[in-house]
Amino acid sequence: MTSQEPPLWRRASAELIGTSLLVMIVVGSGIAAQQLSPHDVGLQLLQNSTATVLGLTVLILVLGPVSGAHFNPAVSLVDWVLGRRSGTGLTLPELGTYVIAQTVGGMSGSVMANAMFEVGTSISVKERATPGHLLGEVVATAGLVLLIFALAATKRGALAAPAVGAYIGAAYWFTSSTSFANPAVTVGRIFTDTFAGIAPASVPGFVIAQLVGAAAGLGLLLALFPSAARAADDAVLPHTSVSSSS
């Protein structure tokens, strides 16, 4: 028996489904929180963050063995950059496929969440791109990248699901932006004018801040874990399938 990566179409499908479900969880729980606690924004955020922590943890466990459970173009980009140093990780065509799948998934997740709660799909008017929010996105994304690839580099990928879920849950509260930390999720959340939405004008600043954060996280990773480049294939989870050898 030999281990090999699943074909790209399967990995891309897992990334699309996973990102779609992640945005569905974020947006759907945000709508539910708004309806259940209309006069308490703090309670709304608690409900939204709790659902996201639990849902993201499950998604990584289920889909990680297929695609690695990136669900995030920033993570996939860092995977590609690290792989160039060691001949591992995503290739450039695979990176493009992952990013397209994640972005389509993010948009579909908002549409589905809106439909489930019978909320019309419309473009958000919620402006978020203040200097503090953008700094929050840099911090949130840097920490996420450092966490994911540090776990892979130290052979602790089995902890990725609870660790990433816990980090995102904490970052909901300790960052001013509530930790989008994900360009695909950011684009997806344009399409819901609800608690979790983001206005299109805020998106470019958020995405740039997330890419800056990813670069900062990569720099910290290489400073603290110089051998991390060899672990690109193992982020967020190792993704191999078993097949019979000839």
ROKEMI-643059 format. One line per 2 residues: number of its first residue (from 1); their letters; for each residue x, y, z of N, C-alpha, C. Coordinates in nm, 2 decimals. Example, Ala and Ser with C-alpha at 12.3 -4.5 7.8 and 13.67 -1.06 7.14 Angstrom:
# ROKEMI-643059
1 = AS = 1.32/-0.57/0.78/1.23/-0.45/0.78/1.32/-0.33/0.78 ~ 1.28/-0.22/0.71/1.37/-0.11/0.71/1.29/0.00/0.79 .
This chain:
# ROKEMI-643059
1 = MT = 0.08/-0.12/0.00/0.00/0.00/0.00/0.09/0.13/0.00 ~ 0.05/0.23/-0.08/0.12/0.35/-0.08/0.03/0.47/-0.05 .
3 = SQ = 0.09/0.57/0.01/0.01/0.69/0.05/0.03/0.80/-0.06 ~ -0.07/0.86/-0.10/-0.06/0.97/-0.20/-0.17/1.07/-0.18 .
5 = EP = -0.15/1.20/-0.23/-0.25/1.30/-0.22/-0.37/1.26/-0.30 ~ -0.49/1.29/-0.25/-0.61/1.28/-0.33/-0.60/1.36/-0.46 .
7 = PL = -0.67/1.33/-0.57/-0.67/1.41/-0.69/-0.71/1.55/-0.66 ~ -0.67/1.65/-0.74/-0.70/1.79/-0.72/-0.84/1.82/-0.72 .
9 = WR = -0.92/1.75/-0.80/-1.07/1.78/-0.80/-1.13/1.75/-0.67 ~ -1.08/1.64/-0.60/-1.14/1.61/-0.47/-1.10/1.71/-0.37 .
11 = RA = -0.97/1.75/-0.37/-0.92/1.85/-0.28/-0.99/1.98/-0.29 ~ -1.01/2.02/-0.42/-1.08/2.15/-0.45/-1.22/2.14/-0.40 .
13 = SA = -1.29/2.03/-0.42/-1.43/2.01/-0.38/-1.43/2.02/-0.22 ~ -1.34/1.96/-0.15/-1.34/1.97/-0.01/-1.32/2.12/0.04 .
15 = EL = -1.23/2.19/-0.03/-1.21/2.33/0.00/-1.33/2.41/-0.02 ~ -1.40/2.39/-0.13/-1.52/2.46/-0.16/-1.63/2.43/-0.06 .
17 = IG = -1.65/2.30/-0.03/-1.75/2.27/0.06/-1.72/2.32/0.20 ~ -1.59/2.30/0.24/-1.55/2.35/0.38/-1.57/2.50/0.40 .
19 = TS = -1.52/2.57/0.30/-1.53/2.72/0.31/-1.68/2.76/0.31 ~ -1.76/2.70/0.22/-1.90/2.73/0.22/-1.97/2.70/0.35 .
21 = LL = -1.94/2.59/0.41/-2.00/2.56/0.54/-1.95/2.65/0.65 ~ -1.82/2.69/0.64/-1.76/2.78/0.74/-1.84/2.91/0.74 .
23 = VM = -1.86/2.97/0.62/-1.93/3.10/0.61/-2.07/3.08/0.65 ~ -2.13/2.96/0.61/-2.27/2.93/0.65/-2.28/2.94/0.80 .
25 = IV = -2.18/2.88/0.87/-2.18/2.88/1.02/-2.17/3.02/1.07 ~ -2.08/3.10/1.02/-2.05/3.24/1.07/-2.18/3.32/1.04 .
27 = VG = -2.23/3.32/0.92/-2.34/3.41/0.88/-2.47/3.36/0.95 ~ -2.49/3.22/0.94/-2.62/3.17/1.00/-2.63/3.19/1.15 .
29 = SG = -2.52/3.17/1.22/-2.52/3.19/1.36/-2.53/3.34/1.40 ~ -2.48/3.42/1.31/-2.49/3.57/1.33/-2.64/3.61/1.31 .
31 = IA = -2.71/3.56/1.21/-2.85/3.59/1.19/-2.93/3.54/1.31 ~ -2.90/3.41/1.35/-2.98/3.36/1.47/-2.95/3.44/1.59 .
33 = AQ = -2.83/3.48/1.61/-2.79/3.56/1.73/-2.87/3.70/1.73 ~ -2.88/3.76/1.61/-2.95/3.88/1.60/-3.10/3.87/1.63 .
35 = QL = -3.15/3.75/1.59/-3.30/3.73/1.61/-3.32/3.69/1.76 ~ -3.23/3.62/1.82/-3.25/3.57/1.96/-3.22/3.68/2.06 .
37 = SP = -3.12/3.76/2.03/-3.08/3.86/2.13/-3.07/4.00/2.06 ~ -3.18/4.05/2.02/-3.17/4.17/1.93/-3.12/4.30/2.00 .
39 = HD = -3.12/4.30/2.13/-3.08/4.42/2.20/-2.94/4.40/2.28 ~ -2.87/4.30/2.25/-2.75/4.27/2.33/-2.64/4.23/2.23 .
41 = VG = -2.56/4.32/2.18/-2.46/4.29/2.09/-2.35/4.20/2.14 ~ -2.32/4.22/2.27/-2.22/4.13/2.33/-2.26/3.98/2.33 .
43 = LQ = -2.39/3.96/2.36/-2.44/3.82/2.36/-2.45/3.77/2.22 ~ -2.48/3.86/2.12/-2.48/3.81/1.98/-2.34/3.77/1.94 .
45 = LL = -2.23/3.84/1.98/-2.10/3.80/1.95/-2.06/3.67/2.02 ~ -2.10/3.65/2.14/-2.07/3.53/2.21/-2.14/3.41/2.14 .
47 = QN = -2.26/3.42/2.10/-2.33/3.31/2.03/-2.27/3.29/1.89 ~ -2.23/3.39/1.82/-2.17/3.38/1.69/-2.03/3.31/1.70 .
49 = ST = -1.95/3.35/1.80/-1.82/3.30/1.82/-1.82/3.15/1.86 ~ -1.91/3.12/1.95/-1.92/2.98/2.00/-1.96/2.89/1.88 .
51 = AT = -2.05/2.92/1.80/-2.09/2.84/1.69/-1.97/2.83/1.59 ~ -1.90/2.93/1.57/-1.78/2.93/1.48/-1.67/2.84/1.53 .
53 = VL = -1.64/2.85/1.66/-1.54/2.76/1.72/-1.58/2.61/1.70 ~ -1.70/2.58/1.73/-1.74/2.44/1.72/-1.75/2.39/1.58 .
55 = GL = -1.80/2.47/1.49/-1.82/2.44/1.35/-1.69/2.42/1.28 ~ -1.59/2.52/1.30/-1.46/2.51/1.24/-1.39/2.39/1.28 .
57 = TV = -1.39/2.35/1.41/-1.32/2.24/1.46/-1.37/2.11/1.39 ~ -1.50/2.10/1.38/-1.56/1.98/1.31/-1.52/1.98/1.16 .
59 = LI = -1.53/2.09/1.09/-1.49/2.09/0.95/-1.35/2.05/0.93 ~ -1.26/2.09/1.01/-1.12/2.05/1.00/-1.10/1.90/1.02 .
61 = LV = -1.17/1.85/1.12/-1.16/1.70/1.14/-1.22/1.62/1.02 ~ -1.33/1.67/0.96/-1.39/1.59/0.86/-1.32/1.61/0.73 .
63 = LG = -1.28/1.73/0.69/-1.23/1.75/0.55/-1.08/1.76/0.55 ~ -1.01/1.78/0.66/-0.87/1.79/0.66/-0.79/1.68/0.60 .
65 = PV = -0.83/1.55/0.61/-0.76/1.44/0.55/-0.77/1.44/0.40 ~ -0.87/1.52/0.34/-0.89/1.53/0.19/-0.80/1.64/0.14 .
67 = SG = -0.81/1.76/0.19/-0.75/1.88/0.13/-0.65/1.95/0.22 ~ -0.64/1.91/0.35/-0.56/1.98/0.44/-0.65/2.08/0.52 .
69 = AH = -0.77/2.10/0.48/-0.87/2.20/0.54/-0.81/2.34/0.56 ~ -0.76/2.39/0.45/-0.71/2.53/0.45/-0.83/2.62/0.47 .
71 = FN = -0.93/2.62/0.38/-1.05/2.70/0.38/-1.01/2.85/0.38 ~ -0.89/2.88/0.33/-0.84/3.02/0.35/-0.73/3.05/0.25 .
73 = PA = -0.75/3.14/0.16/-0.64/3.17/0.06/-0.51/3.21/0.12 ~ -0.52/3.28/0.24/-0.39/3.32/0.30/-0.31/3.20/0.35 .
75 = VS = -0.38/3.10/0.40/-0.31/2.98/0.44/-0.26/2.90/0.32 ~ -0.33/2.89/0.22/-0.29/2.83/0.09/-0.17/2.90/0.03 .
77 = LV = -0.17/3.03/0.04/-0.06/3.11/-0.02/0.07/3.08/0.06 ~ 0.06/3.08/0.19/0.18/3.05/0.28/0.23/2.91/0.25 .
79 = DW = 0.13/2.82/0.23/0.17/2.68/0.20/0.25/2.67/0.07 ~ 0.21/2.75/-0.03/0.28/2.75/-0.16/0.42/2.82/-0.14 .
81 = VL = 0.43/2.93/-0.07/0.55/3.00/-0.05/0.65/2.90/0.03 ~ 0.61/2.84/0.13/0.69/2.75/0.21/0.74/2.63/0.12 .
83 = GR = 0.65/2.58/0.03/0.68/2.47/-0.05/0.79/2.50/-0.15 ~ 0.80/2.63/-0.19/0.90/2.67/-0.29/1.04/2.65/-0.23 .
85 = RS = 1.05/2.65/-0.10/1.18/2.63/-0.03/1.22/2.49/-0.02 ~ 1.13/2.40/-0.04/1.16/2.26/-0.01/1.10/2.16/-0.11 .
87 = GT = 1.04/2.21/-0.22/0.98/2.12/-0.32/0.85/2.05/-0.27 ~ 0.78/2.10/-0.17/0.66/2.04/-0.11/0.55/2.14/-0.13 .
89 = GL = 0.44/2.11/-0.06/0.32/2.20/-0.06/0.25/2.21/-0.19 ~ 0.17/2.31/-0.20/0.09/2.33/-0.33/0.18/2.38/-0.44 .
91 = TL = 0.14/2.34/-0.56/0.20/2.40/-0.68/0.12/2.52/-0.71 ~ 0.17/2.61/-0.81/0.10/2.73/-0.84/-0.04/2.70/-0.90 .
93 = PE = -0.05/2.60/-0.99/-0.19/2.57/-1.04/-0.28/2.52/-0.93 ~ -0.23/2.44/-0.84/-0.31/2.40/-0.72/-0.35/2.52/-0.63 .
95 = LG = -0.26/2.61/-0.61/-0.29/2.73/-0.53/-0.40/2.81/-0.60 ~ -0.40/2.83/-0.73/-0.50/2.90/-0.80/-0.64/2.83/-0.79 .
97 = TY = -0.63/2.69/-0.80/-0.76/2.62/-0.79/-0.81/2.62/-0.65 ~ -0.73/2.61/-0.54/-0.77/2.62/-0.41/-0.84/2.76/-0.38 .
99 = VI = -0.77/2.87/-0.43/-0.82/3.00/-0.40/-0.96/3.02/-0.47 ~ -0.97/2.98/-0.59/-1.10/2.99/-0.66/-1.21/2.91/-0.59 .
101 = AQ = -1.18/2.79/-0.55/-1.28/2.70/-0.48/-1.31/2.77/-0.34 ~ -1.22/2.82/-0.27/-1.25/2.88/-0.14/-1.33/3.01/-0.16 .
103 = TV = -1.31/3.09/-0.26/-1.38/3.21/-0.28/-1.53/3.18/-0.32 ~ -1.54/3.08/-0.42/-1.68/3.04/-0.46/-1.75/2.99/-0.34 .
105 = GG = -1.68/2.91/-0.26/-1.74/2.85/-0.14/-1.79/2.96/-0.04 ~ -1.70/3.06/-0.02/-1.74/3.16/0.07/-1.87/3.24/0.03 .
107 = MS = -1.88/3.27/-0.10/-2.00/3.34/-0.15/-2.12/3.25/-0.14 ~ -2.11/3.12/-0.17/-2.22/3.03/-0.16/-2.27/3.01/-0.02 .
109 = GS = -2.18/3.02/0.08/-2.21/3.00/0.22/-2.30/3.11/0.27 ~ -2.27/3.23/0.23/-2.36/3.35/0.26/-2.50/3.33/0.20 .
111 = VM = -2.50/3.30/0.08/-2.63/3.28/0.01/-2.72/3.17/0.07 ~ -2.65/3.06/0.11/-2.73/2.95/0.17/-2.78/2.99/0.31 .
113 = AN = -2.69/3.06/0.39/-2.73/3.10/0.52/-2.85/3.20/0.51 ~ -2.84/3.29/0.42/-2.96/3.38/0.40/-3.08/3.31/0.37 .
115 = AM = -3.07/3.21/0.28/-3.19/3.13/0.24/-3.25/3.05/0.36 ~ -3.16/2.99/0.44/-3.21/2.91/0.55/-3.29/2.99/0.65 .
117 = FE = -3.25/3.12/0.67/-3.32/3.21/0.76/-3.42/3.30/0.69 ~ -3.44/3.27/0.56/-3.54/3.35/0.49/-3.51/3.50/0.49 .
119 = VG = -3.38/3.53/0.48/-3.33/3.67/0.47/-3.29/3.69/0.33 ~ -3.33/3.79/0.26/-3.29/3.81/0.12/-3.14/3.84/0.11 .
121 = TS = -3.08/3.78/0.01/-2.94/3.80/-0.02/-2.92/3.94/-0.08 ~ -2.85/4.03/-0.01/-2.82/4.16/-0.05/-2.68/4.20/-0.01 .
123 = IS = -2.63/4.30/-0.07/-2.49/4.35/-0.04/-2.49/4.42/0.10 ~ -2.39/4.38/0.18/-2.39/4.44/0.31/-2.35/4.59/0.30 .
125 = VK = -2.40/4.67/0.40/-2.36/4.81/0.41/-2.28/4.84/0.54 ~ -2.23/4.73/0.60/-2.16/4.74/0.73/-2.01/4.78/0.70 .
127 = ER = -1.98/4.90/0.72/-1.84/4.95/0.70/-1.76/4.90/0.82 ~ -1.64/4.85/0.79/-1.55/4.79/0.90/-1.41/4.84/0.89 .
129 = AT = -1.37/4.90/0.78/-1.23/4.93/0.75/-1.17/5.05/0.83 ~ -1.17/5.05/0.96/-1.11/5.15/1.04/-0.96/5.11/1.06 .
131 = PG = -0.88/5.20/1.09/-0.74/5.17/1.12/-0.72/5.06/1.22 ~ -0.81/5.07/1.33/-0.80/4.96/1.43/-0.84/4.83/1.38 .
133 = HL = -0.94/4.82/1.30/-0.99/4.69/1.25/-0.88/4.63/1.15 ~ -0.82/4.72/1.07/-0.72/4.67/0.98/-0.60/4.61/1.06 .
135 = LG = -0.56/4.68/1.16/-0.45/4.63/1.25/-0.50/4.50/1.31 ~ -0.62/4.49/1.35/-0.67/4.36/1.41/-0.66/4.25/1.31 .
137 = EV = -0.69/4.28/1.18/-0.68/4.17/1.08/-0.53/4.13/1.06 ~ -0.44/4.22/1.07/-0.30/4.18/1.06/-0.26/4.09/1.17 .
139 = VA = -0.30/4.13/1.29/-0.26/4.05/1.41/-0.33/3.91/1.41 ~ -0.46/3.91/1.37/-0.54/3.78/1.37/-0.48/3.69/1.27 .
141 = TA = -0.45/3.74/1.15/-0.40/3.65/1.04/-0.26/3.60/1.07 ~ -0.17/3.69/1.13/-0.04/3.65/1.16/-0.04/3.54/1.26 .
143 = GL = -0.12/3.55/1.37/-0.13/3.45/1.47/-0.18/3.31/1.41 ~ -0.28/3.32/1.32/-0.34/3.20/1.26/-0.23/3.13/1.18 .
145 = VL = -0.16/3.20/1.10/-0.06/3.14/1.01/0.05/3.07/1.10 ~ 0.10/3.15/1.20/0.20/3.10/1.29/0.15/2.97/1.36 .
147 = LI = 0.03/2.97/1.41/-0.02/2.85/1.48/-0.03/2.73/1.39 ~ -0.09/2.74/1.27/-0.11/2.63/1.18/0.02/2.57/1.14 .
149 = FA = 0.12/2.65/1.10/0.24/2.59/1.04/0.34/2.55/1.15 ~ 0.33/2.61/1.27/0.41/2.57/1.38/0.37/2.43/1.42 .
151 = LA = 0.23/2.40/1.43/0.19/2.27/1.46/0.23/2.17/1.36 ~ 0.23/2.20/1.23/0.27/2.11/1.12/0.42/2.08/1.14 .
153 = AT = 0.50/2.19/1.16/0.65/2.18/1.17/0.69/2.09/1.29 ~ 0.61/2.09/1.39/0.65/2.02/1.51/0.57/1.88/1.53 .
155 = KR = 0.51/1.84/1.41/0.44/1.71/1.41/0.33/1.70/1.51 ~ 0.26/1.81/1.53/0.14/1.81/1.62/0.02/1.85/1.54 .
157 = GA = 0.01/1.80/1.42/-0.11/1.83/1.33/-0.24/1.78/1.39 ~ -0.23/1.67/1.47/-0.35/1.62/1.53/-0.42/1.72/1.62 .
159 = LA = -0.35/1.82/1.67/-0.41/1.92/1.75/-0.47/2.04/1.67 ~ -0.45/2.04/1.54/-0.49/2.15/1.46/-0.64/2.19/1.47 .
161 = AP = -0.73/2.09/1.47/-0.87/2.12/1.47/-0.91/2.20/1.60 ~ -0.88/2.14/1.72/-0.92/2.22/1.84/-0.83/2.34/1.86 .
163 = AV = -0.71/2.34/1.82/-0.62/2.46/1.84/-0.67/2.58/1.75 ~ -0.69/2.55/1.62/-0.74/2.65/1.53/-0.88/2.70/1.57 .
165 = GA = -0.96/2.61/1.61/-1.10/2.66/1.66/-1.08/2.75/1.78 ~ -1.00/2.71/1.87/-0.98/2.79/1.99/-0.92/2.92/1.96 .
167 = YI = -0.82/2.93/1.87/-0.76/3.05/1.84/-0.86/3.15/1.77 ~ -0.94/3.10/1.68/-1.04/3.19/1.61/-1.14/3.23/1.71 .
169 = GA = -1.18/3.14/1.81/-1.28/3.18/1.91/-1.22/3.30/2.00 ~ -1.09/3.28/2.04/-1.03/3.39/2.12/-1.01/3.52/2.04 .
171 = AY = -0.98/3.50/1.91/-0.95/3.62/1.83/-1.08/3.70/1.80 ~ -1.19/3.63/1.80/-1.32/3.70/1.79/-1.32/3.82/1.90 .
173 = WF = -1.26/3.79/2.01/-1.27/3.88/2.13/-1.15/3.97/2.15 ~ -1.03/3.92/2.12/-0.92/4.01/2.15/-0.87/4.09/2.03 .
175 = TS = -0.93/4.07/1.91/-0.91/4.17/1.80/-1.03/4.26/1.77 ~ -1.00/4.38/1.73/-1.11/4.47/1.71/-1.20/4.44/1.59 .
177 = ST = -1.14/4.36/1.50/-1.21/4.33/1.38/-1.30/4.20/1.39 ~ -1.30/4.14/1.50/-1.36/4.00/1.53/-1.30/3.89/1.44 .
179 = SF = -1.17/3.91/1.39/-1.09/3.81/1.33/-1.16/3.74/1.21 ~ -1.17/3.82/1.10/-1.20/3.75/0.98/-1.08/3.66/0.94 .
181 = AN = -0.96/3.72/0.93/-0.84/3.65/0.90/-0.84/3.55/0.78 ~ -0.92/3.59/0.68/-0.95/3.50/0.57/-1.01/3.57/0.45 .
183 = PA = -0.93/3.59/0.34/-0.99/3.66/0.23/-1.11/3.60/0.17 ~ -1.13/3.47/0.16/-1.24/3.41/0.10/-1.37/3.43/0.19 .
185 = VT = -1.35/3.42/0.32/-1.46/3.45/0.41/-1.50/3.59/0.40 ~ -1.40/3.68/0.39/-1.43/3.82/0.38/-1.51/3.86/0.26 .
187 = VG = -1.47/3.80/0.14/-1.55/3.82/0.02/-1.69/3.76/0.03 ~ -1.70/3.64/0.09/-1.83/3.58/0.11/-1.92/3.66/0.19 .
189 = RI = -1.87/3.73/0.29/-1.96/3.80/0.39/-2.01/3.93/0.33 ~ -1.96/3.97/0.21/-2.02/4.08/0.14/-2.17/4.06/0.11 .
191 = FT = -2.21/3.93/0.09/-2.34/3.90/0.04/-2.44/3.87/0.14 ~ -2.43/3.93/0.26/-2.53/3.92/0.36/-2.53/4.05/0.44 .
193 = DT = -2.64/4.12/0.43/-2.66/4.25/0.50/-2.71/4.22/0.64 ~ -2.63/4.15/0.72/-2.68/4.10/0.85/-2.56/4.13/0.95 .
195 = FA = -2.57/4.07/1.07/-2.47/4.09/1.18/-2.33/4.06/1.13 ~ -2.31/3.96/1.04/-2.18/3.91/1.00/-2.13/3.98/0.87 .
197 = GI = -2.21/4.07/0.81/-2.17/4.12/0.68/-2.06/4.22/0.69 ~ -2.01/4.25/0.57/-1.90/4.35/0.55/-1.93/4.43/0.42 .
199 = AP = -1.92/4.56/0.42/-1.95/4.63/0.30/-1.84/4.61/0.20 ~ -1.87/4.61/0.07/-1.76/4.59/-0.03/-1.65/4.69/-0.02 .
201 = AS = -1.67/4.82/0.02/-1.57/4.92/0.03/-1.47/4.88/0.13 ~ -1.51/4.80/0.23/-1.41/4.76/0.34/-1.33/4.64/0.30 .
203 = VP = -1.37/4.57/0.20/-1.30/4.44/0.17/-1.16/4.46/0.12 ~ -1.13/4.55/0.03/-0.98/4.56/-0.02/-0.89/4.58/0.10 .
205 = GF = -0.93/4.67/0.19/-0.84/4.70/0.31/-0.82/4.58/0.39 ~ -0.93/4.50/0.42/-0.93/4.38/0.50/-0.84/4.28/0.43 .
207 = VI = -0.85/4.26/0.30/-0.77/4.15/0.23/-0.62/4.19/0.23 ~ -0.59/4.32/0.21/-0.45/4.36/0.22/-0.40/4.34/0.36 .
209 = AQ = -0.47/4.38/0.46/-0.43/4.36/0.60/-0.41/4.21/0.62 ~ -0.49/4.12/0.57/-0.48/3.98/0.59/-0.35/3.93/0.52 .
211 = LV = -0.32/3.98/0.41/-0.20/3.93/0.34/-0.07/3.98/0.41 ~ -0.08/4.11/0.46/0.03/4.16/0.54/0.05/4.07/0.67 .
213 = GA = -0.06/4.03/0.73/-0.06/3.95/0.85/0.00/3.81/0.81 ~ -0.04/3.75/0.70/0.01/3.62/0.65/0.17/3.63/0.64 .
215 = AA = 0.21/3.74/0.58/0.36/3.76/0.56/0.43/3.77/0.69 ~ 0.37/3.85/0.79/0.42/3.86/0.92/0.43/3.72/0.99 .
217 = GL = 0.32/3.65/0.98/0.32/3.52/1.04/0.42/3.42/0.98 ~ 0.44/3.43/0.85/0.54/3.35/0.78/0.68/3.39/0.83 .
219 = GL = 0.71/3.52/0.85/0.84/3.56/0.90/0.86/3.51/1.04 ~ 0.76/3.52/1.13/0.78/3.47/1.26/0.80/3.32/1.26 .
221 = LL = 0.73/3.25/1.18/0.74/3.10/1.17/0.88/3.06/1.13 ~ 0.94/3.13/1.03/1.07/3.09/0.98/1.18/3.13/1.08 .
223 = AL = 1.15/3.24/1.16/1.25/3.27/1.27/1.25/3.18/1.38 ~ 1.13/3.13/1.42/1.11/3.04/1.53/1.13/2.89/1.50 .
225 = FP = 1.09/2.86/1.38/1.09/2.72/1.33/1.16/2.71/1.19 ~ 1.29/2.71/1.19/1.36/2.72/1.06/1.33/2.60/0.97 .
227 = SA = 1.29/2.49/1.02/1.27/2.37/0.94/1.12/2.36/0.89 ~ 1.04/2.47/0.92/0.90/2.46/0.89/0.87/2.44/0.74 .
229 = AR = 0.96/2.48/0.65/0.93/2.47/0.51/0.90/2.32/0.47 ~ 0.96/2.23/0.54/0.95/2.09/0.50/0.81/2.03/0.54 .
231 = AA = 0.73/2.11/0.62/0.60/2.07/0.67/0.49/2.12/0.59 ~ 0.51/2.18/0.47/0.40/2.25/0.40/0.29/2.15/0.36 .
233 = DD = 0.33/2.02/0.33/0.23/1.92/0.30/0.14/1.88/0.41 ~ 0.18/1.92/0.53/0.10/1.87/0.65/0.01/1.98/0.71 .
235 = AV = -0.01/2.09/0.64/-0.10/2.20/0.69/-0.23/2.20/0.61 ~ -0.34/2.22/0.68/-0.36/2.23/0.83/-0.35/2.09/0.89 .
237 = LP = -0.40/1.99/0.82/-0.38/1.85/0.85/-0.31/1.78/0.74 ~ -0.23/1.67/0.76/-0.18/1.59/0.65/-0.29/1.54/0.57 .
239 = HT = -0.28/1.54/0.43/-0.38/1.50/0.35/-0.33/1.39/0.25 ~ -0.35/1.27/0.28/-0.31/1.16/0.19/-0.42/1.06/0.19 .
241 = SV = -0.42/0.98/0.08/-0.51/0.87/0.07/-0.43/0.74/0.05 ~ -0.49/0.63/0.09/-0.42/0.50/0.08/-0.47/0.43/-0.05 .
243 = SS = -0.38/0.38/-0.13/-0.42/0.31/-0.25/-0.32/0.19/-0.26 ~ -0.37/0.09/-0.34/-0.29/-0.03/-0.36/-0.18/-0.01/-0.45 .
245 = SS = -0.06/-0.05/-0.42/0.06/-0.04/-0.51/0.06/-0.16/-0.60 ~ 0.12/-0.13/-0.72/0.12/-0.24/-0.82/0.23/-0.34/-0.79 .
